[in-house]
Amino acid sequence: MARTLSPSRITTETIHYDANRIRRDMAVRKIGKIGLLLNPIFTYFFLWAPILLLVIFSFNDSRSVSTWRGFTLRWYNNIFNDIVGTEARFSTGLMLNALGNSLFVGIIATIIATIIGTAVALSLARGNYPGKRFVDSLLYLPVVIPEITQGVSLLIFFNVLFDFMSTVTGQRAQFGFGTIIIAHVAFNISYVAIVVRARLADMNPRLEEAARDLGANEWQTFWRITFPLILPGVISGALLAFTLSLDDFVITFFTSGVGTTTLPVFVYGLLKLSVTPEINAISTLILVVSTVLIGISMLIQGRNATRL
């Protein structure tokens, strides 16, 4: 049976509230929302404002970095006419030689890092072996540790290795393209592996199982099923690795030798004299190339995700 309350047991309570406190709470909430909106704006502003100023003043018709006097392309023209500054001159041939060194190192390092990085990604995504967690953790070290730390550690490693080789063979190896390429491969493997592994995570493993059920061995399954499906990720990782290799200065500076000057190191050498508009122009060209390569990499990954 349902019980009913008599009117004598029903009590009314008056709810009291502080209008001022409610207004303060609402004001704090509004300030919080505004802060959440402005936080990314200010973050990106402080990240991109210096780069934007560099690009703008590469077209400034004045050698002063504080005065805008109009638009000009003569600093870009000076790059290809051996003129830097009013007195200092440099050879366009030397700049093109440095660019050639950067492309050579970037291409070789990208090919090696892409092959090894893809193999590492496959082992982590499909393999099951002792020490897998350790390898997984080790994979992210080059991504999180500072470049200066990597550069110094590689410098010490190569010096110890060269001393050992000198003791054993009587001949001491020198820093050069080989050391730069090895250093670039060392940090590019992680980036390639992370991109390819993300692609493998989105791939349906039943396709590989179906291929094996139909009689394909591991090698045939990889080349006919797995590799075509992860190819967009491999290309994206390779473009990312090439961009990082092309732009790298710190690690290259510690591992380069005589006659192996890359374009970022070449620009750093010009900065020792003075900051000229021509340097802004060279840096802008490097920025444009890097942005295009990263954009292509992201576009490939985006289209691939849309298809999936």
N, C-alpha and C positions, 0 to 999 in steps of 0.2 A: 504494500500500500504506500502511496505517495504521502509524504508528510508535508504539511503546510505550516508556515510560520504565522503566528498570530501578529496582529498589528502592534501589540505591545512590545514584541521582540525586535521589530525593525527599527534600526537606528540610522540616523543620517549624520554624516561627517562632512565638515566644511574643509575643502582643499585650499590651502594657502600657498601662494607662490610669490617669488620675488621677481618682479618685472625687470628690475635693473640687472639681476644676475642672468636672466634669460637673454637680455639684450647683449650683455658681455659675451655670453657663450656663442650667440649667433655671430657676433663680430669676429670672435676668434676663428670660427669656422670659415667665414668669408675670407679672412686673411690667409688661412691655411690653403684654401682653394686657389687664391691668387698666387701664393707661394709655389704651389705645385705646378701652376701654369708658367710662371716666370723662370722657375729653376732650369728646365731644359733650354729655354731661350738664352739665358745668361751663360749656361755651360757651353753651348755651341758657339755663342758669340766670342767668348774668350779663346776657344779652340781655333776658330776660323778667322777671326779679325786680323791677326798678324799675317796669315797667308793671303788674305784678301788685299791687305795693304801692299804686300810684296808684288802681287799681280798688277794692282793699279799703278804703282810707281814705276813698274817696268815700261809703262807707256807715257811717263811724265817727261815733258820737254825741258827738264832741268836736272842737273846733277844733285841738287839738294833733295834730301829725303823728307823735308819738312815743308816744302813749297811746291804747289801745283801750278805749272805754267802752261798747261795745254797738252794736247794729245800728239804723240809722235811715235814713229816706228824706227827711228834712227838707231836706237840701242840694239835692236835685233839686226839691223843692217851692219852695225859695227862688229857684231859677233863674227860675221862671215867676211869681214874685210880687215882682220888682224888689228883692230883698234879697240883698246880698253882704256878709258880715262883720257885725260888730256896729254899725259906723258907716257904712262905705262902702256906697253904693247905686248901682245902675246900672239902666238902663231895659231891660226885657225886649224892648221894641220895637227898641232899638238892636241887641240880640243877634240878634233875628229878621231885622233888616235886613242884618246882617253875614252871616247864614246865607243870605239871599236872594241877596246878592252872590256868595257862594261857589258857589251852585247855578247862577247865571246864567253866571259865568265858566267853571265846570266843564262845563256843557252845551255852550256855544258852542265852547270850546276842544276838547272831545272830538269834536264833529262834524267840525270842520276837520281835527284831527289824524288822525282815523280815515280820512277820505277820502284825505288826502295819504299817510299811512302805508301804507294798502293799496296805493296806486299805486306807492309806492317798493318795497314787498315784491314786487309783481308784476314790476316792472322788473328787480329783482335775481334773482328766481327763474326768469324766463322770457326776459329780454332778454339781448342780447349786443352791447355797444357800448363804445367807447373810454372809459376812465375808470371802468369798473364796479368795479374793485377799490378805487379811491379812494373812491367813494361808499359801498361796503361798509364800509370802514374808518371813514369819517366818520360812519356811522350809529351807531356805538357810543360816540362821544365824549360825548353827553349822559348816557349811562348810567354812565360811569366817572369823569368829572371831578366834583369836589365842587360842591355846590349854591352855595356862597358864590362860587366862581369864575364860575359861570354868571350869578349875580345881578349881580356887579360888571361883568362883560363886557356884559351886556344894558343895564345902567345907562349905561355909557360909550357903547354903540352908540346908544341913544335920544337921549342928549345931543348927540352928534355929528350925528345925523339932524335933530334939532330945530333946531340951529344952522344947518345947511345950508338947511332949509326957511325959517327966519327970514330968511336972507340973500336967498333967491330970491323969496319971497312977501311978506316984510315982516311976517309973523305967526308967532308961535312956538307950536307945539303943546304940550300939557301932558300929564303922566302921568295915566292914568285906566284905564278898563276896556279900552280898545284896547290899551294897552301890556301890561297883565296877560295878556290873551288871547293876544297874539302871543308873549309869553314862555312861556306854558303850552303853546302849540302847538309851540314850538321844541323843548322837551324831551319832549313826549308823542309826537311823530312816531316817535321811535326805538323806544319801547316797543310801539306799535301795529305797526310794521313787523316787529319781531322776532317777535311772536306770530303774525302773519299769515304770515310767511315760513316759520315752523315748520310751519304747517298746509299750506302749499303743498308743502313738502318731502315730506310724507306722502301727498300726492295723486298718483294715477296719471296721468301726462301722456298716456297712450294714450287716455283719455277725451276729451281736447281734440282729439287727432289724429283720432279717430273722427268727432267732430262736424264737423271741417273736411272730412274725406273724404266726408261725407254732404251737403256743399254749404253748411254754415253759414259765414258770414264771421266775422271776428275779434270783432265786437261781439256777434253772436248767440251765439257760443261762450262768451264771457265771461258774459253774463247768464243763459244757460240751463244751462251746465255748470259753469264755474269758480266763479262767485259763489255759487250754492247750496251748493257743496262747501266753500268757505272761509268761509261765513257764521258758523259757530260760532267760528272763529278771529277773525273781525272783531268779533263781539260780545264775546269775551273781551278783545281788545285795547282796545275801547272802554270796557269796565268798568274795566280797569286804568288807562287814561288818566284816566277820571273820578275814580277814587279818588285818584290822585296829584295831580290838580289840586285836589281838595277839601281835601287834607291839606297842600298846599304852603304853607310860610311864608317861607322865605329868599328865593326868587326873587320872590314876591309882594311882600315887604317892600321890595325894591329897585325894583320897577317900578310900585307903586301910587301913587295920587294922592289928593287931597282928596275925600272922599265915596265912596271905593271900598274901604273896609275890609272884608276878608273875615273869616270866623270865626276862622281861626288867628291872624290879626293882632289881632283883637279880644281873644282870650284872652291874647295877649302883652301887650296894653295893661293888662289886669287884673293881670298878674303884676308890673307896675311898682310897684303899691301893696303887695301882700302875697300870699302863697300861701294861699288859703282853700279850705275843703272844696268850695265851689261850683265852683271852677276844676277840682278833681279830678272833679267830677260832669260838667262840660261836656266835659272831656277823655275821660272814659269813654264818653260818648255818641258822640263823634267816633270813638273807637277801635272801638266796636261797629259803627257804620255802615261804616267802612272794612273791618273784618274780614268783614262779611257780603258786601260787594261783591267783595272778593278771593276769598272762598270760592265765590261764584257763578261767577266767572271760571274758577277752577281746576276746578270741577265740570263746567262746559261743556267745557273742554279734556279732562278725564278721560273723560267719556262719549264724546266724539268719537274719542279715541285707542282706546277699547275697541271702537267700531264698526269702526274701520279694522283 
